[in-house]
Amino acid sequence: MEHMQEIIEQKAEEVEQIIRRWLPEEKGMQHTVLEAMNYSILAGGKRLRPILMYEVYRMLGGNGREIQPLMAAVEMIHTYSLVHDDLPAMDNDEYRRGRKTTHTVYGEAMGILAGDGLLNLAWETAMKAFFLEGPKDKPEEEAARMRRIATAVEVLARKAGVYGMIGGQTADIEAEQAQQTDMEQLLFIHEHKTAALIQASMMIGAILAGADEEQISRMEKCAYDIGIAFQIQDDILDVTGSMEELGKPIGSDERNHKQTYVTIRGLEDSTAEVKRLSGEAIEILSSMDGDSSFLQVLAEYLIHRRK
C-alpha cells in the first residue's frame, strides 16, 4: 500500500504540472480572484479524476496531447465545486485538505467568485484541445479527432451540470433541509454529486482514445461503482477517521444533520457495499481491452483508502 501511495503521489505531481500550465497569472485589477482561484486548485488533493482519465486513455491506446486540457478542466470543475461546497450557505467548513478553505481566507464573496472563475476557466481550457495540432496530412483522422473532442466536452458539461453534479448538490441541500433522506434519494445524491465527475473522467479517457459506445458505457458503469464506493467510504471515514488523517474535522456530517449511507445502513452493511461495488468495478476493468492492471489496483486503493 505504501508503494501504491508513492505511485499515486508521483502521478498526482505529473497532473499538477499539467494543471499549472493552464492557470492564470495573478495580475491586473482582478488579481485577487485569480489568486483565490490558484489558492484553491493548488491546495493539493489526490487528483483522482485526471489520473483516472489519463489511465483509461492510455489503457485503450490513446497517445495524443488533447487529453491534457481535459485533465486540467475536470480538476478545475471539481475544485470549484469544493470551494462552493465549503461556503457558509452550504457546509460552512473552515478546513479543506488540511488548510483554511478559500472563503475563510479571502471572504465569502471572493470564494463565490473564485468558484465561478474556475468553472469558466475549465471550459476555456477544455476548448484548447481543439487547437492542438493533429495529423495535418490525414484529414479524415483529424475530423474524427475533432468529433471525439466535441463529444468529450459535451460529456464533461453534462456530468458537471444540472443533470449531473449540480443536480446532486441540489438534492443534497434539500435533503439536508428536510433532515430526512431515504436510500433512493441518497444514491441519487451520491451518483450525481460524487460519481458524475468520475464518470466524466473515465468516459472522456475512453472517448478520446477512440473507444466504441459499448466500451464507453462500460466505463460509465465502472466509474459509477467507483464513485458510489468512494463516497460510502468517505461517509465511513467521517465516522471512523481523524482530523490528522483526513485534514478536516471528523463528524461534519453529523454536525450538519446529514443522512449518510452509514447512518441509514450502519457501518457493517456500508463496508460490505463498498466491497461489492469495488469487486464489480474491478471485474469491468479486467474485461476491457488493454492492460488494466494498474487501474484495478488504483481503484481498489482509492476505494479502500484511509484518508
C-alpha positions as CSV (number, residue, x, y, z in Angstrom):
1,M,0.0,0.0,0.0
2,E,2.9,2.4,0.8
3,H,4.3,1.7,-2.7
4,M,0.9,2.5,-4.3
5,Q,0.7,5.7,-2.3
6,E,4.1,6.7,-3.7
7,I,3.0,5.9,-7.3
8,I,-0.2,8.0,-6.8
9,E,1.7,10.9,-5.4
10,Q,4.1,10.7,-8.4
11,K,1.2,10.7,-10.9
12,A,-0.5,13.5,-9.0
13,E,2.6,15.6,-9.3
14,E,2.6,14.9,-13.1
15,V,-1.0,16.1,-13.2
16,E,-0.1,19.1,-11.1
17,Q,2.4,20.2,-13.7
18,I,-0.2,19.9,-16.5
19,I,-2.7,21.9,-14.4
20,R,-0.2,24.7,-13.7
21,R,0.2,25.3,-17.5
22,W,-3.4,26.4,-17.7
23,L,-3.6,28.5,-14.6
24,P,-3.9,32.3,-14.8
25,E,-1.2,34.8,-13.8
26,E,-2.1,36.8,-10.7
27,K,-2.0,40.2,-12.2
28,G,-4.4,43.0,-13.2
29,M,-7.3,44.6,-11.4
30,Q,-8.8,41.1,-10.9
31,H,-5.6,39.7,-9.3
32,T,-7.4,38.9,-6.0
33,V,-9.9,36.5,-7.6
34,L,-7.0,35.0,-9.7
35,E,-5.0,34.5,-6.5
36,A,-8.0,32.9,-4.8
37,M,-8.5,30.5,-7.8
38,N,-4.9,29.4,-7.7
39,Y,-5.0,29.0,-3.9
40,S,-8.0,26.7,-4.3
41,I,-6.7,24.5,-7.0
42,L,-3.1,24.2,-5.7
43,A,-4.3,23.1,-2.3
44,G,-3.2,19.6,-3.1
45,G,-5.5,16.6,-3.2
46,K,-5.4,13.2,-4.8
47,R,-6.0,14.4,-8.4
48,L,-8.1,11.3,-8.7
49,R,-10.2,12.4,-11.7
50,P,-7.5,13.5,-14.1
51,I,-5.4,10.4,-13.1
52,L,-8.3,8.1,-13.9
53,M,-9.0,10.0,-17.2
54,Y,-5.4,9.6,-18.3
55,E,-5.0,5.9,-17.2
56,V,-8.2,4.9,-19.1
57,Y,-7.0,6.9,-22.2
58,R,-3.6,5.1,-22.0
59,M,-5.1,1.7,-21.4
60,L,-7.3,1.9,-24.5
61,G,-4.3,3.1,-26.7
62,G,-4.6,6.9,-26.6
63,N,-1.3,8.7,-27.1
64,G,-2.1,12.3,-28.1
65,R,-1.9,15.6,-26.2
66,E,-5.6,16.5,-26.4
67,I,-6.2,14.7,-23.2
68,Q,-4.2,17.3,-21.2
69,P,-6.6,20.2,-21.4
70,L,-9.5,17.9,-20.4
71,M,-7.5,16.6,-17.4
72,A,-6.9,20.2,-16.2
73,A,-10.6,21.1,-16.9
74,V,-12.1,18.3,-14.8
75,E,-9.9,19.2,-11.9
76,M,-10.9,22.9,-12.2
77,I,-14.6,21.8,-12.1
78,H,-14.0,19.5,-9.1
79,T,-12.1,22.3,-7.3
80,Y,-14.8,24.9,-7.9
81,S,-17.4,22.5,-6.5
82,L,-15.4,22.1,-3.3
83,V,-14.9,25.9,-3.0
84,H,-18.7,26.4,-3.2
85,D,-19.4,23.3,-1.1
86,D,-17.4,24.8,1.8
87,L,-19.3,28.2,1.7
88,P,-21.4,29.2,4.8
89,A,-24.6,28.7,2.7
90,M,-23.5,25.1,2.1
91,D,-21.4,23.0,4.5
92,N,-19.7,26.0,6.2
93,D,-16.4,24.2,6.5
94,E,-13.3,26.0,7.8
95,Y,-10.7,23.5,6.6
96,R,-10.1,21.6,3.4
97,R,-7.1,19.3,2.7
98,G,-5.6,20.4,6.0
99,R,-5.6,24.1,5.4
100,K,-8.1,27.0,5.6
101,T,-10.9,27.0,3.0
102,T,-11.0,29.6,0.2
103,H,-13.8,31.6,1.7
104,T,-12.2,31.6,5.1
105,V,-9.0,33.2,3.7
106,Y,-10.5,35.5,1.0
107,G,-14.0,36.1,2.3
108,E,-17.4,34.7,1.2
109,A,-17.9,36.9,-1.8
110,M,-14.4,36.2,-3.2
111,G,-15.0,32.5,-2.5
112,I,-18.1,32.6,-4.7
113,L,-16.2,34.4,-7.4
114,A,-13.2,32.1,-7.2
115,G,-15.5,29.1,-7.8
116,D,-17.2,30.9,-10.7
117,G,-13.8,31.8,-12.2
118,L,-12.6,28.2,-12.0
119,L,-15.7,26.9,-13.7
120,N,-15.4,29.4,-16.6
121,L,-11.6,28.7,-16.8
122,A,-12.4,25.0,-17.1
123,W,-14.4,25.5,-20.3
124,E,-11.9,27.8,-21.7
125,T,-9.2,25.2,-21.0
126,A,-11.2,22.3,-22.4
127,M,-11.8,24.1,-25.7
128,K,-8.0,24.4,-26.1
129,A,-8.0,20.7,-27.0
130,F,-9.4,21.7,-30.4
131,F,-6.4,23.9,-31.2
132,L,-3.7,21.3,-30.5
133,E,-2.1,20.1,-33.7
134,G,-3.4,16.8,-35.2
135,P,-2.4,14.8,-38.3
136,K,-2.4,17.6,-41.0
137,D,-1.9,15.2,-43.8
138,K,-4.7,12.9,-42.7
139,P,-7.9,15.0,-42.9
140,E,-10.2,12.1,-42.1
141,E,-8.3,11.2,-38.9
142,E,-8.3,14.9,-37.9
143,A,-12.0,15.2,-38.4
144,A,-12.6,12.1,-36.3
145,R,-10.3,13.5,-33.6
146,M,-12.3,16.8,-33.6
147,R,-15.6,14.8,-33.2
148,R,-14.1,12.9,-30.2
149,I,-13.0,16.1,-28.5
150,A,-16.5,17.6,-29.1
151,T,-18.1,14.5,-27.6
152,A,-15.7,14.6,-24.6
153,V,-16.5,18.3,-23.9
154,E,-20.3,17.5,-24.1
155,V,-19.9,14.7,-21.6
156,L,-18.0,16.9,-19.2
157,A,-20.6,19.6,-19.5
158,R,-23.5,17.2,-18.9
159,K,-21.9,15.4,-16.0
160,A,-20.9,18.7,-14.3
161,G,-24.3,20.3,-14.8
162,V,-27.9,20.2,-13.6
163,Y,-28.2,16.6,-14.8
164,G,-25.0,15.6,-13.0
165,M,-23.0,17.2,-10.2
166,I,-25.1,20.3,-9.7
167,G,-28.3,18.2,-9.7
168,G,-26.8,16.0,-7.0
169,Q,-25.8,19.1,-4.9
170,T,-29.4,20.4,-5.2
171,A,-30.8,17.1,-3.9
172,D,-28.2,17.1,-1.1
173,I,-29.2,20.6,0.1
174,E,-32.9,19.8,0.0
175,A,-32.4,16.5,1.9
176,E,-30.3,18.3,4.5
177,Q,-33.0,20.9,5.0
178,A,-35.7,18.2,5.3
179,Q,-33.3,16.3,7.7
180,Q,-34.7,13.1,6.2
181,T,-33.2,11.1,3.4
182,D,-34.2,7.6,2.2
183,M,-31.8,5.3,0.3
184,E,-33.2,6.2,-3.1
185,Q,-32.5,9.9,-2.5
186,L,-29.1,9.1,-1.1
187,L,-28.0,7.1,-4.0
188,F,-29.2,9.8,-6.4
189,I,-27.1,12.3,-4.5
190,H,-24.0,10.1,-4.5
191,E,-24.4,9.2,-8.2
192,H,-24.8,12.8,-9.3
193,K,-22.7,14.7,-6.7
194,T,-19.8,12.4,-6.5
195,A,-19.8,9.7,-9.2
196,A,-20.7,12.0,-12.1
197,L,-17.3,13.7,-12.5
198,I,-15.6,10.3,-12.0
199,Q,-17.8,9.0,-14.8
200,A,-17.0,12.0,-17.0
201,S,-13.2,11.4,-16.4
202,M,-13.3,7.7,-17.3
203,M,-15.7,8.2,-20.2
204,I,-13.5,11.0,-21.6
205,G,-10.4,8.9,-21.4
206,A,-12.3,6.2,-23.4
207,I,-13.8,8.7,-25.9
208,L,-10.5,10.4,-26.7
209,A,-8.8,7.0,-27.1
210,G,-11.3,6.1,-29.8
211,A,-13.4,3.6,-27.8
212,D,-16.7,2.3,-29.2
213,E,-20.1,3.1,-27.5
214,E,-20.1,-0.2,-25.6
215,Q,-16.7,0.4,-24.1
216,I,-17.7,3.9,-23.1
217,S,-20.9,2.6,-21.5
218,R,-18.9,0.1,-19.5
219,M,-16.5,2.8,-18.3
220,E,-19.6,4.8,-17.2
221,K,-20.8,1.9,-15.1
222,C,-17.3,1.2,-13.7
223,A,-17.0,4.8,-12.7
224,Y,-20.4,4.7,-11.1
225,D,-19.3,1.8,-8.9
226,I,-16.0,3.6,-8.0
227,G,-17.8,6.8,-7.3
228,I,-20.5,5.3,-5.0
229,A,-18.0,3.2,-3.2
230,F,-15.7,6.2,-2.8
231,Q,-18.5,8.2,-1.3
232,I,-19.6,5.5,1.1
233,Q,-16.0,5.1,2.2
234,D,-15.9,8.9,2.7
235,D,-19.0,8.5,4.9
236,I,-17.3,5.7,6.8
237,L,-14.2,7.8,7.3
238,D,-16.3,10.7,8.6
239,V,-17.3,8.4,11.5
240,T,-14.1,6.4,12.0
241,G,-11.3,8.8,10.8
242,S,-9.4,11.5,12.5
243,M,-8.6,15.2,11.9
244,E,-4.9,14.2,11.3
245,E,-5.8,11.5,8.7
246,L,-8.5,13.5,6.8
247,G,-7.2,17.1,7.0
248,K,-10.7,18.2,8.0
249,P,-12.8,17.9,11.2
250,I,-14.5,14.5,11.6
251,G,-18.2,14.2,12.4
252,S,-19.1,17.0,10.0
253,D,-21.9,15.0,8.5
254,E,-23.5,14.6,12.0
255,R,-22.9,18.2,12.8
256,N,-24.7,19.3,9.7
257,H,-27.5,16.8,10.3
258,K,-26.7,14.9,7.1
259,Q,-28.0,11.4,6.5
260,T,-25.4,9.2,5.0
261,Y,-25.1,5.6,3.9
262,V,-23.6,4.8,7.3
263,T,-26.4,6.5,9.3
264,I,-29.1,4.6,7.2
265,R,-27.5,1.2,6.9
266,G,-24.8,1.1,9.6
267,L,-21.1,0.5,9.4
268,E,-21.2,-3.2,8.7
269,D,-23.6,-3.0,5.7
270,S,-21.7,0.1,4.4
271,T,-18.4,-1.7,4.5
272,A,-19.9,-4.7,2.7
273,E,-21.4,-2.5,0.0
274,V,-18.0,-0.8,-0.6
275,K,-16.5,-4.3,-1.1
276,R,-19.3,-5.4,-3.5
277,L,-19.0,-2.2,-5.7
278,S,-15.2,-2.5,-5.7
279,G,-15.4,-6.1,-6.9
280,E,-17.8,-5.1,-9.7
281,A,-15.7,-2.2,-10.8
282,I,-12.5,-4.3,-11.0
283,E,-14.4,-7.1,-12.9
284,I,-15.4,-4.5,-15.5
285,L,-11.8,-3.2,-15.8
286,S,-10.4,-6.7,-16.2
287,S,-12.8,-7.4,-19.1
288,M,-11.6,-4.3,-21.0
289,D,-9.2,-4.2,-23.9
290,G,-5.6,-3.3,-23.0
291,D,-3.7,-3.7,-19.8
292,S,-6.0,-2.6,-16.9
293,S,-3.8,-4.0,-14.1
294,F,-2.8,-0.6,-12.8
295,L,-6.3,0.8,-13.0
296,Q,-7.5,-2.2,-11.0
297,V,-5.0,-1.7,-8.2
298,L,-5.7,2.1,-8.3
299,A,-9.5,1.6,-8.0
300,E,-9.0,-0.8,-5.1
301,Y,-6.6,1.5,-3.3
302,L,-8.8,4.6,-3.7
303,I,-12.0,2.9,-2.7
304,H,-10.5,1.4,0.4
305,R,-8.4,4.4,1.4
306,R,-8.0,5.6,5.0
307,K,-7.9,9.3,4.1
